[in-house]
Amino acid sequence: MTGGRTAPSLATAKLLVVKIGSALIVDPYAASPQAGWLDGMAADIAALRARGVGVIVVSSGAIALARRQLGLTQTRLRLEEKQAAAAVGQIRLAQAWSEALSAHGLVAAQLLLTMDDTEDRRRYLNARATLRTLLDLGAIPVINENDSVATGEIRFGDNDRLAGRVAEMVEADQLVLLSDIDGLYTADPKRDPAAVHLPIVEALTPEIEAMGGAPPPGFSSGGMRTKLVAARIATQAGCAMAVALGHVERPLSALQAGARCTWFLPQPGGRRARKRWIAGSLAPLGCLHVDAGAARAIGRGSSLLPAGVVSVEGVFERGDAVDIKAPDNVLLARGLAAYSSADARLIARHQTDEIETLLGWRGRDEIVHRDDLVLMTKGD
């Protein structure tokens, strides 16, 4: 299962996504945020930010925070009750994170996402651009499922999968799922004293996936099963993932110091999977003809700016695939358009500082960002 590969370390992280479950956020007796634990987590995040690490938090807890406030104390809630609780609890959850992070000089930003937001190309691009901008501005994005409207996500019942999608979306190099257990075991260690802890998992084989078991009772609704789903999403995107114990004062510091956990190693070539998807799985709906200068810049790995676009063919919307052709009409690259064909025609041949004047609103500087672009004339 380990094959001799070494475990990653938070000491080398560049962009980290941290998922935190309800059982860590919410005091089960008072149904209120655990302020002391949140302060320790905020201190860990501040330490990471101080050395230049980007941090995104995926936080559960909204429904659990509102249960008692709304008198919803029964074990099982109807779907509409969960949605109502999410609408109330999300305010308390965002406030708790804002207070904890501001005490350490950090700004919290709230985003509510659904799985659809991570799978629809246009919403995917919007969400990714927002997250990158927030990180560039030094903010800490705090993400939760949009449980008040996302019925499918509530029925699935976890933020683990969402965390995996977020890590994939922003191309994080590490994802940490903080849990009530210090990693994956060959069996449930609470029931089987012979269960063996697995420090490293190289690949998600059927044998590994069978160790997921059933979700636990109580506020937490994911369990190891959904963490393995997240591991598959993240590792296939080239992101290492750890399952680590969260019930300590400074869980990320403990993990960096060598606390026991399970690392799921990124799959070889994972970073290239999305590029292969753009190059081979999406039918282009249009074409951007570029000048020689833009063609050279794209060949060097740059984004495509409006000034380099000579003409626009086809009808497409933001997020659709388009071909990019050099002056000799040779296919140079393929990418996801940041503008519709109508808007692209308006801004073609113009400088980026003219975009707002031409469109009446300011979009991205690039027509196709380099992260959404793959060269077709040679490997990328």
C-alpha positions as CSV (number, residue, x, y, z in Angstrom):
1,M,0.0,0.0,0.0
2,T,2.9,2.3,0.6
3,G,5.4,1.2,-2.0
4,G,8.2,3.1,-0.3
5,R,7.1,6.6,-1.2
6,T,7.5,9.2,1.5
7,A,4.7,11.1,3.1
8,P,4.2,14.8,2.2
9,S,4.6,17.5,4.9
10,L,2.7,20.7,5.6
11,A,6.2,22.4,5.8
12,T,6.3,22.2,2.0
13,A,2.7,23.2,1.3
14,K,2.0,26.1,-1.1
15,L,-1.8,26.0,-1.3
16,L,-3.7,24.2,1.3
17,V,-7.4,23.3,1.6
18,V,-8.5,22.3,5.1
19,K,-11.9,20.7,5.7
20,I,-13.4,20.9,9.2
21,G,-16.4,18.8,10.3
22,S,-19.3,19.8,12.5
23,A,-18.1,17.8,15.5
24,L,-15.0,20.0,15.7
25,I,-16.8,23.4,15.2
26,V,-19.9,22.9,17.4
27,D,-20.1,22.2,21.1
28,P,-22.6,19.4,21.2
29,Y,-24.0,20.4,24.6
30,A,-24.3,24.2,24.0
31,A,-24.9,24.0,20.3
32,S,-22.5,26.9,19.9
33,P,-19.2,27.5,18.2
34,Q,-16.2,26.1,20.1
35,A,-14.4,29.4,20.4
36,G,-11.2,28.1,21.9
37,W,-10.7,25.5,19.3
38,L,-11.4,28.0,16.5
39,D,-8.8,30.4,18.0
40,G,-6.2,27.6,17.8
41,M,-7.1,26.8,14.2
42,A,-7.0,30.5,13.3
43,A,-3.5,30.7,14.9
44,D,-2.4,27.8,12.7
45,I,-3.8,29.4,9.6
46,A,-2.1,32.7,10.5
47,A,1.3,30.9,10.9
48,L,0.8,29.3,7.5
49,R,-0.1,32.6,5.9
50,A,3.0,34.2,7.5
51,R,5.2,32.0,5.4
52,G,3.3,32.5,2.2
53,V,1.0,29.5,2.2
54,G,-2.5,30.1,0.6
55,V,-5.2,28.6,2.9
56,I,-8.8,27.8,2.0
57,V,-11.2,26.4,4.7
58,V,-14.1,24.2,3.9
59,S,-16.2,24.3,7.1
60,S,-19.3,22.3,8.2
61,G,-21.4,23.3,11.1
62,A,-24.2,25.5,9.9
63,I,-27.1,23.0,10.4
64,A,-25.7,21.9,13.8
65,L,-25.4,25.5,15.1
66,A,-29.0,26.2,14.4
67,R,-30.7,23.0,15.6
68,R,-31.2,24.1,19.2
69,Q,-31.9,27.7,18.3
70,L,-34.8,26.6,16.1
71,G,-36.0,23.8,18.5
72,L,-34.9,21.1,16.1
73,T,-33.6,18.7,18.7
74,Q,-34.9,15.4,17.2
75,T,-32.3,13.0,15.8
76,R,-33.5,13.0,12.2
77,L,-34.5,16.2,10.5
78,R,-36.8,16.5,7.4
79,L,-35.2,18.0,4.3
80,E,-36.9,21.3,4.7
81,E,-35.9,21.5,8.3
82,K,-32.3,21.0,7.3
83,Q,-32.5,23.7,4.8
84,A,-34.1,26.1,7.3
85,A,-31.4,25.3,9.8
86,A,-28.7,25.9,7.2
87,A,-30.1,29.3,6.4
88,V,-30.0,30.3,10.1
89,G,-26.8,28.5,11.1
90,Q,-24.7,29.8,8.2
91,I,-24.9,33.3,9.7
92,R,-23.5,32.1,13.0
93,L,-20.9,30.0,11.3
94,A,-19.6,32.9,9.2
95,Q,-19.5,35.1,12.3
96,A,-17.6,32.6,14.3
97,W,-14.9,32.3,11.6
98,S,-14.7,36.0,11.1
99,E,-14.1,36.7,14.8
100,A,-11.6,33.9,15.1
101,L,-9.5,34.9,12.1
102,S,-9.7,38.7,12.7
103,A,-8.2,38.1,16.1
104,H,-5.1,37.0,14.2
105,G,-5.2,39.8,11.7
106,L,-6.8,37.8,8.9
107,V,-9.9,38.6,6.9
108,A,-12.5,35.9,6.4
109,A,-14.5,35.6,3.2
110,Q,-17.6,33.5,2.9
111,L,-18.5,31.4,-0.2
112,L,-21.5,29.1,-0.5
113,L,-21.1,26.4,-3.2
114,T,-22.9,23.4,-4.4
115,M,-21.5,20.4,-6.3
116,D,-23.1,21.9,-9.4
117,D,-20.9,25.0,-9.0
118,T,-17.8,22.8,-9.3
119,E,-19.1,20.8,-12.3
120,D,-20.7,23.4,-14.5
121,R,-17.9,25.0,-16.5
122,R,-19.1,28.6,-16.3
123,R,-19.8,28.5,-12.6
124,Y,-16.6,26.6,-12.1
125,L,-14.6,29.4,-13.7
126,N,-16.5,32.1,-11.7
127,A,-15.8,30.2,-8.4
128,R,-12.2,29.6,-9.2
129,A,-11.5,33.2,-10.2
130,T,-13.2,34.4,-7.0
131,L,-11.1,32.1,-4.8
132,R,-7.8,33.0,-6.6
133,T,-8.6,36.7,-6.2
134,L,-9.4,36.3,-2.5
135,L,-6.1,34.5,-2.0
136,D,-4.2,37.1,-3.9
137,L,-5.7,39.7,-1.6
138,G,-4.7,37.8,1.5
139,A,-8.2,36.8,2.6
140,I,-9.1,33.3,3.9
141,P,-12.0,31.8,2.0
142,V,-14.4,29.9,4.2
143,I,-16.5,27.6,2.1
144,N,-19.6,25.6,3.0
145,E,-22.2,23.8,0.9
146,N,-25.2,26.0,0.0
147,D,-27.3,23.6,2.1
148,S,-30.4,25.8,2.1
149,V,-30.9,25.2,-1.6
150,A,-28.7,22.2,-2.5
151,T,-31.0,19.3,-1.7
152,G,-28.8,16.7,-3.3
153,E,-25.8,17.7,-1.2
154,I,-27.8,17.5,2.0
155,R,-28.9,14.0,1.1
156,F,-25.3,13.0,0.4
157,G,-24.5,14.6,3.7
158,D,-20.9,15.7,3.7
159,N,-18.4,18.5,2.9
160,D,-15.6,16.0,2.3
161,R,-16.4,15.6,-1.4
162,L,-16.8,19.4,-1.7
163,A,-13.4,19.9,-0.2
164,G,-11.9,17.5,-2.8
165,R,-13.6,19.4,-5.6
166,V,-12.3,22.7,-4.2
167,A,-8.8,21.4,-4.0
168,E,-9.1,20.2,-7.6
169,M,-10.5,23.5,-8.7
170,V,-7.8,25.7,-7.2
171,E,-5.0,23.2,-8.0
172,A,-4.1,22.9,-4.3
173,D,-1.0,20.8,-3.6
174,Q,-2.4,19.6,-0.2
175,L,-5.8,18.8,1.3
176,V,-6.3,18.1,5.0
177,L,-9.5,16.6,6.3
178,L,-9.6,17.1,10.1
179,S,-11.6,14.3,11.7
180,D,-12.3,12.5,15.0
181,I,-9.8,9.8,14.0
182,D,-6.1,10.0,13.1
183,G,-6.4,8.4,9.7
184,L,-7.4,5.2,7.9
185,Y,-7.3,1.8,9.6
186,T,-7.7,-1.6,8.1
187,A,-10.9,-1.9,10.2
188,D,-12.9,0.2,12.7
189,P,-10.4,0.6,15.6
190,K,-13.3,1.1,18.0
191,R,-14.6,-2.3,17.2
192,D,-11.6,-4.3,16.2
193,P,-8.5,-4.0,18.4
194,A,-6.4,-5.7,15.7
195,A,-7.1,-2.9,13.3
196,V,-3.9,-1.5,11.8
197,H,-3.3,2.2,11.1
198,L,-2.1,3.0,7.5
199,P,0.3,6.0,7.5
200,I,0.5,6.2,3.6
201,V,-1.9,5.1,0.9
202,E,-0.4,5.2,-2.6
203,A,-3.5,4.2,-4.5
204,L,-7.2,3.8,-3.8
205,T,-7.6,0.2,-4.6
206,P,-10.8,-1.8,-4.0
207,E,-9.2,-3.1,-0.9
208,I,-8.6,0.4,0.5
209,E,-12.1,1.6,-0.5
210,A,-13.7,-1.4,1.3
211,M,-12.2,0.0,4.6
212,G,-14.5,3.1,4.4
213,G,-17.3,1.5,6.4
214,A,-20.5,3.3,7.2
215,P,-21.0,6.9,8.4
216,P,-21.0,7.6,12.1
217,P,-24.0,8.8,14.1
218,G,-24.5,12.3,15.5
219,F,-23.8,15.7,14.0
220,S,-21.1,14.2,11.7
221,S,-22.5,12.7,8.5
222,G,-19.6,11.8,6.4
223,G,-17.3,9.2,8.0
224,M,-14.4,7.5,6.4
225,R,-16.4,6.5,3.3
226,T,-16.8,10.1,2.1
227,K,-13.2,10.9,3.0
228,L,-12.1,8.2,0.5
229,V,-14.3,9.8,-2.1
230,A,-12.5,13.1,-1.4
231,A,-9.2,11.3,-1.6
232,R,-10.0,10.0,-5.1
233,I,-11.0,13.4,-6.4
234,A,-8.0,15.2,-4.9
235,T,-5.2,12.6,-5.7
236,Q,-6.4,12.2,-9.3
237,A,-5.9,16.0,-9.6
238,G,-2.3,15.8,-8.3
239,C,-3.1,16.9,-4.7
240,A,-1.9,15.0,-1.6
241,M,-4.6,14.5,1.0
242,A,-4.3,13.8,4.8
243,V,-6.9,12.5,7.2
244,A,-5.8,13.8,10.7
245,L,-7.1,14.1,14.2
246,G,-8.8,17.5,14.7
247,H,-9.6,17.2,18.5
248,V,-6.4,18.9,19.6
249,E,-5.7,22.6,20.3
250,R,-3.5,23.3,17.3
251,P,-4.3,20.5,14.8
252,L,-2.3,21.8,11.8
253,S,0.7,22.5,14.0
254,A,0.4,19.0,15.4
255,L,0.2,17.6,11.9
256,Q,3.3,19.5,10.8
257,A,5.1,18.3,13.9
258,G,4.5,14.7,12.9
259,A,1.2,13.8,14.5
260,R,-0.1,10.4,13.2
261,C,-2.3,10.6,10.2
262,T,-2.9,9.0,6.8
263,W,-1.5,10.6,3.7
264,F,-3.1,9.7,0.4
265,L,-0.4,10.3,-2.3
266,P,-1.1,12.3,-5.5
267,Q,-1.4,10.2,-8.6
268,P,1.4,10.5,-11.2
269,G,0.3,12.9,-13.9
270,G,-2.6,14.2,-11.9
271,R,-1.8,17.8,-12.7
272,R,-2.1,17.0,-16.4
273,A,-5.5,15.4,-16.3
274,R,-7.4,18.6,-16.6
275,K,-5.3,19.7,-19.5
276,R,-6.0,16.4,-21.2
277,W,-9.7,16.9,-20.6
278,I,-9.6,20.4,-22.2
279,A,-7.6,19.1,-25.2
280,G,-9.5,15.9,-25.9
281,S,-12.8,15.8,-24.2
282,L,-14.4,19.1,-25.0
283,A,-15.7,20.0,-28.5
284,P,-14.6,23.5,-29.4
285,L,-17.4,25.9,-30.2
286,G,-15.4,28.7,-31.7
287,C,-12.0,29.9,-32.7
288,L,-9.7,32.8,-31.7
289,H,-7.3,33.8,-34.4
290,V,-4.2,35.5,-32.9
291,D,-1.3,37.6,-34.1
292,A,2.3,36.5,-34.2
293,G,3.2,38.1,-30.9
294,A,0.3,36.4,-29.1
295,A,1.2,33.1,-30.7
296,R,4.8,33.4,-29.4
297,A,3.6,34.4,-25.9
298,I,1.2,31.4,-25.7
299,G,4.1,29.1,-26.8
300,R,6.1,30.4,-23.9
301,G,3.2,29.6,-21.5
302,S,1.5,32.9,-21.2
303,S,-2.2,33.7,-21.2
304,L,-4.1,35.0,-24.2
305,L,-4.9,38.7,-23.9
306,P,-7.5,40.6,-25.9
307,A,-4.8,42.7,-27.7
308,G,-3.5,39.6,-29.4
309,V,-6.8,38.4,-30.8
310,V,-7.2,39.3,-34.5
311,S,-10.7,37.8,-35.1
312,V,-13.3,35.6,-33.4
313,E,-15.2,32.7,-35.1
314,G,-18.3,30.8,-33.8
315,V,-20.8,31.3,-31.1
316,F,-19.8,30.4,-27.6
317,E,-20.3,31.4,-24.0
318,R,-18.0,31.9,-21.1
319,G,-16.5,28.6,-20.1
320,D,-16.9,26.9,-23.5
321,A,-13.9,25.4,-25.3
322,V,-12.3,27.4,-28.2
323,D,-9.5,26.7,-30.5
324,I,-6.6,29.2,-30.8
325,K,-5.0,29.5,-34.2
326,A,-1.7,31.1,-35.2
327,P,-1.5,33.6,-38.2
328,D,-0.8,30.7,-40.6
329,N,-4.1,29.1,-39.4
330,V,-2.3,26.3,-37.7
331,L,-4.0,25.1,-34.5
332,L,-1.9,26.4,-31.7
333,A,-3.9,25.7,-28.5
334,R,-7.3,25.0,-27.0
335,G,-8.7,26.6,-24.0
336,L,-11.8,27.7,-22.0
337,A,-13.0,31.1,-22.9
338,A,-13.3,33.7,-20.2
339,Y,-15.7,35.7,-22.3
340,S,-18.6,34.9,-24.7
341,S,-18.1,35.2,-28.4
342,A,-20.0,38.5,-28.5
343,D,-17.9,40.1,-25.8
344,A,-14.7,38.6,-27.2
345,R,-15.4,40.4,-30.5
346,L,-15.9,43.7,-28.7
347,I,-12.6,43.5,-26.8
348,A,-10.4,41.8,-29.5
349,R,-7.4,44.0,-30.5
350,H,-7.8,46.1,-27.4
351,Q,-5.7,46.6,-24.3
352,T,-7.0,45.1,-21.0
353,D,-7.5,48.5,-19.5
354,E,-10.1,49.2,-22.2
355,I,-12.3,46.2,-21.3
356,E,-14.6,48.0,-18.8
357,T,-15.2,50.9,-21.2
358,L,-16.0,48.5,-24.1
359,L,-18.2,46.1,-22.2
360,G,-19.6,48.3,-19.4
361,W,-18.1,46.0,-16.8
362,R,-14.7,44.7,-15.9
363,G,-14.0,41.1,-16.4
364,R,-10.8,39.1,-16.5
365,D,-7.6,40.5,-18.1
366,E,-7.3,37.4,-20.2
367,I,-9.6,36.0,-22.9
368,V,-8.1,32.6,-22.1
369,H,-6.1,32.1,-18.9
370,R,-3.0,30.0,-19.1
371,D,-4.4,27.6,-16.5
372,D,-7.3,27.0,-18.9
373,L,-5.2,26.5,-22.0
374,V,-3.4,23.6,-23.4
375,L,-0.9,23.7,-26.3
376,M,-1.9,21.4,-29.2
377,T,1.4,21.5,-31.1
378,K,3.4,20.0,-28.3
379,G,2.9,18.5,-24.8
380,D,1.7,20.7,-22.0
